[in-house]
Amino acid sequence: MDKKRMKSLKEDYKHFAFTLLAVSTFLYIGAVLPDQGLSLAQKSIMMITDCLFLTGAFFCVNRSLIYKKRIEQADE
């Protein structure tokens, strides 16, 4: 894989991570607000979805770091 493609993938994964983190923040705020008419099942689904989005953000940050290391190795 060429250096330009790896740099593009690194940036894409970083942007995906920020987006997933922002969405998970809104889901978390919506799940913990007091008594907004949500049932326990709906709050549980929101918390599970929040955890999935945070896991996805962690995965994207991890992939971004892998590509960053590959770019540094290619420079040497």
DSSP file (Angstrom, degrees, kcal/mol; ACC not computed):
  #  RESIDUE AA STRUCTURE BP1 BP2  ACC     N-H-->O    O-->H-N    N-H-->O    O-->H-N    TCO  KAPPA ALPHA  PHI   PSI    X-CA   Y-CA   Z-CA
    1    1 A M              0   0    0      0, 0.0     2,-0.1     0, 0.0     0, 0.0   0.000 360.0 360.0 360.0 136.1    0.0    0.0    0.0
    2    2 A D     >  -     0   0    0      1,-0.1     4,-2.0     4,-0.0     5,-0.2  -0.334 360.0-112.6 -80.1 163.3    1.4    3.4   -0.9
    3    3 A K  H  > S+     0   0    0      1,-0.2     4,-2.3     2,-0.2     5,-0.2   0.852 113.8  54.9 -63.6 -38.1    2.0    6.1    1.6
    4    4 A K  H  > S+     0   0    0      1,-0.2     4,-2.0     2,-0.2    -1,-0.2   0.903 108.9  48.0 -64.7 -41.0   -0.6    8.5    0.3
    5    5 A R  H  > S+     0   0    0      2,-0.2     4,-2.5     1,-0.2    -1,-0.2   0.898 111.1  50.8 -66.7 -40.8   -3.3    5.8    0.7
    6    6 A M  H  X S+     0   0    0     -4,-2.0     4,-2.4     1,-0.2    -2,-0.2   0.899 109.8  50.2 -64.4 -39.5   -2.2    5.0    4.2
    7    7 A K  H  X S+     0   0    0     -4,-2.3     4,-2.1     2,-0.2    -1,-0.2   0.896 110.6  49.9 -65.1 -39.3   -2.4    8.6    5.2
    8    8 A S  H  X S+     0   0    0     -4,-2.0     4,-2.5     2,-0.2    -2,-0.2   0.918 111.5  48.1 -64.7 -43.8   -5.9    8.9    3.7
    9    9 A L  H  X S+     0   0    0     -4,-2.5     4,-2.6     2,-0.2     5,-0.2   0.888 109.2  54.1 -64.1 -39.0   -7.0    5.8    5.7
   10   10 A K  H  X S+     0   0    0     -4,-2.4     4,-1.8     1,-0.2    -1,-0.2   0.930 111.6  44.3 -60.6 -45.6   -5.5    7.2    8.9
   11   11 A E  H  X S+     0   0    0     -4,-2.1     4,-2.4     2,-0.2    -2,-0.2   0.900 112.2  52.7 -66.5 -41.2   -7.4   10.4    8.5
   12   12 A D  H  X S+     0   0    0     -4,-2.5     4,-2.6     1,-0.2    -2,-0.2   0.936 110.1  47.5 -60.3 -46.9  -10.6    8.6    7.6
   13   13 A Y  H  X S+     0   0    0     -4,-2.6     4,-2.2     1,-0.2    -1,-0.2   0.868 110.7  52.7 -63.6 -35.6  -10.5    6.4   10.7
   14   14 A K  H  X S+     0   0    0     -4,-1.8     4,-2.1    -5,-0.2    -1,-0.2   0.918 110.6  46.9 -66.1 -41.8   -9.7    9.4   12.8
   15   15 A H  H  X S+     0   0    0     -4,-2.4     4,-2.3     2,-0.2    -2,-0.2   0.892 110.8  52.1 -66.4 -39.6  -12.8   11.2   11.5
   16   16 A F  H  X S+     0   0    0     -4,-2.6     4,-2.8     1,-0.2     5,-0.2   0.913 108.7  51.7 -60.4 -42.1  -15.0    8.1   11.9
   17   17 A A  H  X S+     0   0    0     -4,-2.2     4,-2.4     1,-0.2    -2,-0.2   0.918 110.1  47.4 -63.1 -44.3  -13.8    7.9   15.6
   18   18 A F  H  X S+     0   0    0     -4,-2.1     4,-2.2     2,-0.2    -1,-0.2   0.902 113.0  49.4 -63.9 -40.3  -14.7   11.5   16.3
   19   19 A T  H  X S+     0   0    0     -4,-2.3     4,-2.4     2,-0.2    -2,-0.2   0.935 112.3  46.8 -64.4 -46.7  -18.1   11.1   14.7
   20   20 A L  H  X S+     0   0    0     -4,-2.8     4,-2.4     1,-0.2    -2,-0.2   0.884 112.1  51.4 -63.2 -38.2  -18.9    7.9   16.6
   21   21 A L  H  X S+     0   0    0     -4,-2.4     4,-1.7    -5,-0.2    -1,-0.2   0.899 109.9  49.1 -65.4 -40.5  -17.7    9.6   19.8
   22   22 A A  H  X S+     0   0    0     -4,-2.2     4,-1.8     2,-0.2    -2,-0.2   0.924 112.9  46.8 -65.0 -44.6  -20.0   12.6   19.2
   23   23 A V  H  X S+     0   0    0     -4,-2.4     4,-2.3     1,-0.2    -2,-0.2   0.910 110.9  51.8 -65.3 -41.1  -23.0   10.4   18.5
   24   24 A S  H  X S+     0   0    0     -4,-2.4     4,-2.4     1,-0.2    -1,-0.2   0.846 106.1  55.7 -65.4 -31.8  -22.4    8.3   21.5
   25   25 A T  H  X S+     0   0    0     -4,-1.7     4,-2.5     2,-0.2    -1,-0.2   0.930 108.7  46.6 -63.9 -45.0  -22.2   11.4   23.7
   26   26 A F  H  X S+     0   0    0     -4,-1.8     4,-2.3     1,-0.2    -2,-0.2   0.895 112.4  50.5 -64.5 -39.4  -25.6   12.5   22.5
   27   27 A L  H  X S+     0   0    0     -4,-2.3     4,-1.8     2,-0.2    -1,-0.2   0.909 110.6  49.5 -63.7 -41.0  -27.0    9.0   23.1
   28   28 A Y  H  X S+     0   0    0     -4,-2.4     4,-1.9     2,-0.2    -2,-0.2   0.927 110.7  49.0 -64.6 -44.7  -25.5    8.9   26.6
   29   29 A I  H  X S+     0   0    0     -4,-2.5     4,-1.2     1,-0.2    -1,-0.2   0.913 112.0  49.7 -61.3 -41.9  -27.0   12.3   27.5
   30   30 A G  H  < S+     0   0    0     -4,-2.3    -1,-0.2     1,-0.2    -2,-0.2   0.821 111.3  49.4 -65.9 -31.0  -30.4   11.2   26.2
   31   31 A A  H  < S+     0   0    0     -4,-1.8    -1,-0.2     1,-0.2    -2,-0.2   0.802 114.6  42.3 -79.6 -28.9  -30.2    8.0   28.2
   32   32 A V  H  < S+     0   0    0     -4,-1.9    -2,-0.2    -5,-0.1    -1,-0.2   0.544  82.1 113.0 -99.4  -6.7  -29.3    9.6   31.6
   33   33 A L  S  < S-     0   0    0     -4,-1.2     3,-0.5    -5,-0.2     2,-0.3  -0.424  79.8-101.3 -62.6 138.6  -31.6   12.7   31.5
   34   34 A P  S    S-     0   0    0      0, 0.0    -1,-0.1     0, 0.0    -2,-0.1  -0.451  80.1 -25.7 -71.4 128.6  -34.2   12.3   34.2
   35   35 A D        +     0   0    0     -2,-0.3     4,-0.1     1,-0.2    -3,-0.0   0.844  67.0 159.4  41.6  69.3  -37.7   11.1   33.2
   36   36 A Q  S    S-     0   0    0     -3,-0.5    -1,-0.2    -6,-0.1     3,-0.1   0.059  73.1 -88.5-102.2  23.1  -38.1   12.1   29.6
   37   37 A G  S    S+     0   0    0      1,-0.3     2,-0.4     0, 0.0    -2,-0.0   0.617  85.1 139.0  83.4  12.3  -40.8    9.6   29.0
   38   38 A L        -     0   0    0      1,-0.1    -1,-0.3    -7,-0.0    -2,-0.1  -0.720  48.1-130.8 -91.6 140.1  -38.5    6.8   28.0
   39   39 A S     >  -     0   0    0     -2,-0.4     4,-2.2    -3,-0.1     5,-0.2  -0.332  27.8-105.1 -79.0 169.8  -39.2    3.3   29.3
   40   40 A L  H  > S+     0   0    0      1,-0.2     4,-2.3     2,-0.2     5,-0.2   0.868 122.0  54.1 -63.7 -36.6  -36.5    1.2   30.9
   41   41 A A  H  > S+     0   0    0      2,-0.2     4,-2.3     1,-0.2    -1,-0.2   0.904 108.3  48.8 -64.8 -41.2  -36.3   -0.9   27.7
   42   42 A Q  H  > S+     0   0    0      2,-0.2     4,-2.2     1,-0.2    -2,-0.2   0.906 111.8  48.8 -66.1 -40.9  -35.7    2.2   25.6
   43   43 A K  H  X S+     0   0    0     -4,-2.2     4,-2.3     2,-0.2    -2,-0.2   0.894 110.6  51.5 -64.9 -38.8  -33.0    3.5   28.0
   44   44 A S  H  X S+     0   0    0     -4,-2.3     4,-2.5     2,-0.2    -2,-0.2   0.912 109.5  49.4 -63.7 -42.5  -31.3    0.1   27.9
   45   45 A I  H  X S+     0   0    0     -4,-2.3     4,-2.6     1,-0.2    -2,-0.2   0.904 110.8  50.6 -63.4 -40.8  -31.3    0.0   24.1
   46   46 A M  H  X S+     0   0    0     -4,-2.2     4,-2.3     2,-0.2    -2,-0.2   0.895 111.2  47.9 -64.4 -39.4  -29.8    3.5   24.1
   47   47 A M  H  X S+     0   0    0     -4,-2.3     4,-2.2     2,-0.2    -2,-0.2   0.895 112.3  48.7 -69.5 -38.7  -27.1    2.5   26.6
   48   48 A I  H  X S+     0   0    0     -4,-2.5     4,-2.1     2,-0.2    -2,-0.2   0.921 112.9  48.0 -64.8 -43.2  -26.2   -0.7   24.6
   49   49 A T  H  X S+     0   0    0     -4,-2.6     4,-2.5     1,-0.2    -2,-0.2   0.893 109.5  53.8 -62.9 -39.7  -26.1    1.4   21.4
   50   50 A D  H  X S+     0   0    0     -4,-2.3     4,-2.4     1,-0.2    -2,-0.2   0.920 108.6  48.9 -60.1 -44.6  -23.9    3.9   23.2
   51   51 A C  H  X S+     0   0    0     -4,-2.2     4,-2.2     1,-0.2    -1,-0.2   0.884 110.6  51.0 -63.3 -38.7  -21.5    1.1   24.2
   52   52 A L  H  X S+     0   0    0     -4,-2.1     4,-2.3     2,-0.2    -2,-0.2   0.904 110.3  48.8 -65.7 -40.7  -21.4   -0.2   20.6
   53   53 A F  H  X S+     0   0    0     -4,-2.5     4,-2.3     2,-0.2    -2,-0.2   0.898 111.2  50.0 -66.0 -39.6  -20.6    3.3   19.3
   54   54 A L  H  X S+     0   0    0     -4,-2.4     4,-2.4     2,-0.2    -2,-0.2   0.885 110.2  50.7 -65.5 -37.8  -17.8    3.7   21.8
   55   55 A T  H  X S+     0   0    0     -4,-2.2     4,-2.4     2,-0.2    -2,-0.2   0.910 110.3  49.7 -64.3 -41.6  -16.4    0.3   20.9
   56   56 A G  H  X S+     0   0    0     -4,-2.3     4,-2.4     2,-0.2    -2,-0.2   0.890 109.8  50.8 -63.1 -39.4  -16.5    1.4   17.2
   57   57 A A  H  X S+     0   0    0     -4,-2.3     4,-2.4     2,-0.2    -2,-0.2   0.909 109.8  50.2 -64.4 -41.7  -14.7    4.6   18.1
   58   58 A F  H  X S+     0   0    0     -4,-2.4     4,-2.4     1,-0.2    -2,-0.2   0.922 110.6  50.1 -61.7 -43.6  -12.0    2.7   20.0
   59   59 A F  H  X S+     0   0    0     -4,-2.4     4,-2.5     1,-0.2    -2,-0.2   0.916 110.9  48.9 -60.2 -44.1  -11.6    0.4   16.9
   60   60 A C  H  X S+     0   0    0     -4,-2.4     4,-2.2     2,-0.2    -1,-0.2   0.888 111.0  49.2 -65.9 -39.3  -11.3    3.4   14.6
   61   61 A V  H  X S+     0   0    0     -4,-2.4     4,-2.2     2,-0.2    -1,-0.2   0.912 111.2  51.2 -64.5 -41.1   -8.7    5.1   16.8
   62   62 A N  H  X S+     0   0    0     -4,-2.4     4,-1.9     1,-0.2    -2,-0.2   0.926 110.9  46.8 -61.8 -45.6   -6.8    1.8   17.0
   63   63 A R  H  X S+     0   0    0     -4,-2.5     4,-2.3     1,-0.2    -1,-0.2   0.885 109.9  54.3 -64.2 -38.2   -6.7    1.4   13.2
   64   64 A S  H  X S+     0   0    0     -4,-2.2     4,-2.0     1,-0.2    -1,-0.2   0.903 108.6  48.7 -61.8 -41.3   -5.7    5.1   12.8
   65   65 A L  H  X S+     0   0    0     -4,-2.2     4,-2.3     2,-0.2    -1,-0.2   0.867 108.4  54.2 -67.0 -35.9   -2.7    4.4   15.1
   66   66 A I  H  X S+     0   0    0     -4,-1.9     4,-2.1     1,-0.2    -2,-0.2   0.937 110.6  45.5 -62.9 -45.8   -1.8    1.3   13.1
   67   67 A Y  H  X S+     0   0    0     -4,-2.3     4,-2.3     1,-0.2    -2,-0.2   0.856 109.6  55.7 -66.9 -33.3   -1.7    3.3    9.9
   68   68 A K  H  X S+     0   0    0     -4,-2.0     4,-2.2     2,-0.2    -1,-0.2   0.923 109.0  47.0 -63.0 -43.3    0.3    6.1   11.6
   69   69 A K  H  X S+     0   0    0     -4,-2.3     4,-2.3     1,-0.2    -2,-0.2   0.894 110.7  52.3 -64.9 -39.4    3.0    3.5   12.6
   70   70 A R  H  X S+     0   0    0     -4,-2.1     4,-2.1     2,-0.2    -1,-0.2   0.895 108.9  50.0 -63.9 -39.1    3.0    2.1    9.1
   71   71 A I  H  X S+     0   0    0     -4,-2.3     4,-1.6     2,-0.2    -1,-0.2   0.918 110.8  49.7 -64.9 -42.8    3.6    5.6    7.7
   72   72 A E  H  X S+     0   0    0     -4,-2.2     4,-0.9     1,-0.2    -2,-0.2   0.883 111.1  49.4 -63.5 -37.6    6.4    6.2   10.1
   73   73 A Q  H  < S+     0   0    0     -4,-2.3     3,-0.3     1,-0.2    -1,-0.2   0.859 108.6  53.2 -69.0 -34.2    8.0    2.8    9.2
   74   74 A A  H  < S+     0   0    0     -4,-2.1    -1,-0.2     1,-0.2    -2,-0.2   0.809 104.0  57.1 -69.8 -29.1    7.7    3.7    5.5
   75   75 A D  H  <        0   0    0     -4,-1.6    -1,-0.2     1,-0.2    -2,-0.2   0.784 360.0 360.0 -70.9 -26.9    9.5    7.0    6.1
   76   76 A E     <        0   0    0     -4,-0.9    -1,-0.2    -3,-0.3    -2,-0.2   0.488 360.0 360.0 -76.9 360.0   12.5    5.2    7.6
